[in-house]
Amino acid sequence: QVQLVESGGGLVQAGGSLRLSCAVSGRTFSTYNMGWFRQAPGKEREFVAAISWRGGSTRLADSVKGRFTISRDNAKNTAYLQMNSLKPEDTAVYYCATPKSNSVYLYTTLSWYDYWGQGTQVTVSS
């Protein structure tokens, strides 16, 4: 079955950086778009970033534009989220996700994504 495993979370001071990884198994990774979402305590899960199957197109939430970068390495079956200039409001559990079907459009809605990782905690201290 399709499995997604996130790693790279942790505790960092405001202004610092982290790189999250999402290793995918059980399917042809290079064929499908990938997305990153996050959920802060007491809040709904929200879209952070998405990348097309070849990596040529990306989409970022307004709140992270200019600070976060999404990328992928299809040879390693892994997607990444590089997070710079972190703020306390970036504190959340971060999830990677991928859909059952592909699309030329990079969806931001949770319902489009069928497979999810277990999440990795990112905590940014002020």
C-alpha positions in Angstrom: 0.0 0.0 0.0 1.0 3.6 -0.3 3.0 4.9 2.6 4.2 8.4 3.3 6.7 9.1 6.1 7.7 12.6 7.2 10.8 13.5 9.0 12.9 16.6 9.8 10.6 18.4 12.3 11.9 19.8 15.6 12.3 22.8 17.8 13.8 25.9 16.3 14.1 29.6 17.3 12.3 32.2 15.3 14.2 33.1 12.2 15.7 29.7 11.9 15.3 27.0 9.3 14.2 23.4 9.0 13.9 21.0 6.0 11.1 18.5 6.1 11.3 15.3 4.1 8.5 13.0 2.9 9.5 9.5 1.8 6.9 7.7 -0.4 6.6 4.0 -1.0 4.1 1.7 -2.6 3.6 3.6 -5.8 5.4 5.3 -8.7 6.3 8.5 -6.9 7.3 10.4 -10.1 3.8 10.1 -11.5 1.9 12.1 -8.9 1.7 15.6 -7.5 2.6 16.1 -3.8 1.4 18.5 -1.2 2.3 19.7 2.3 -0.3 20.7 4.9 -0.1 21.8 8.5 -2.4 21.8 11.5 -1.8 24.0 14.5 -3.4 23.3 17.9 -7.1 24.1 17.9 -7.1 24.9 14.2 -8.1 23.2 11.0 -5.5 21.6 8.7 -4.4 24.0 6.1 -2.6 24.0 2.8 1.0 25.0 2.7 2.5 23.9 -0.6 2.2 21.7 -3.6 4.4 20.5 -6.4 3.7 18.9 -9.7 4.8 15.4 -10.6 7.8 16.5 -12.6 8.5 19.4 -10.2 8.1 22.0 -12.8 5.2 23.7 -11.1 4.7 24.7 -7.5 2.1 26.5 -5.4 2.5 28.1 -2.0 0.1 29.5 0.6 0.4 33.3 0.9 1.5 32.9 4.5 4.7 31.1 3.5 5.6 32.7 0.2 9.1 34.0 0.1 10.0 31.8 3.1 9.2 28.2 2.2 10.2 26.2 -0.8 8.8 22.8 -2.0 10.8 20.5 -4.1 11.1 16.8 -4.9 13.7 14.2 -5.9 12.0 11.6 -8.0 15.1 9.4 -8.0 14.8 9.2 -4.2 11.0 9.1 -4.0 11.1 12.0 -1.6 9.5 15.4 -1.4 10.9 18.3 0.6 9.7 21.4 2.3 12.5 23.9 3.0 11.3 26.4 5.7 13.3 29.5 6.3 12.7 32.6 8.4 10.4 30.6 10.6 7.9 32.3 12.8 6.1 31.2 16.0 2.9 31.1 14.0 4.4 28.3 11.8 4.2 26.0 14.8 2.1 23.0 13.8 2.2 19.4 12.8 3.2 19.2 9.2 1.8 16.5 6.9 2.7 15.4 3.4 0.0 14.1 1.1 -0.5 12.7 -2.4 -3.7 12.1 -4.5 -5.0 8.8 -6.0 -5.4 10.6 -9.3 -3.1 13.1 -11.0 -4.0 16.5 -12.3 -2.4 19.3 -14.1 -3.8 21.6 -11.5 -2.2 21.8 -8.0 -5.1 21.5 -5.6 -5.0 23.2 -2.2 -8.0 21.4 -0.8 -7.6 18.5 1.6 -10.3 16.4 0.0 -8.2 16.1 -3.2 -5.5 14.2 -1.3 -6.0 10.6 -0.5 -2.8 9.4 1.1 -1.3 11.1 4.1 1.7 10.7 6.3 1.6 10.6 10.1 2.9 14.1 10.5 6.0 15.7 12.0 6.0 18.4 14.7 7.5 21.8 14.0 7.8 24.1 17.0 9.1 27.7 16.6 10.0 29.5 19.8 10.0 33.3 20.0 
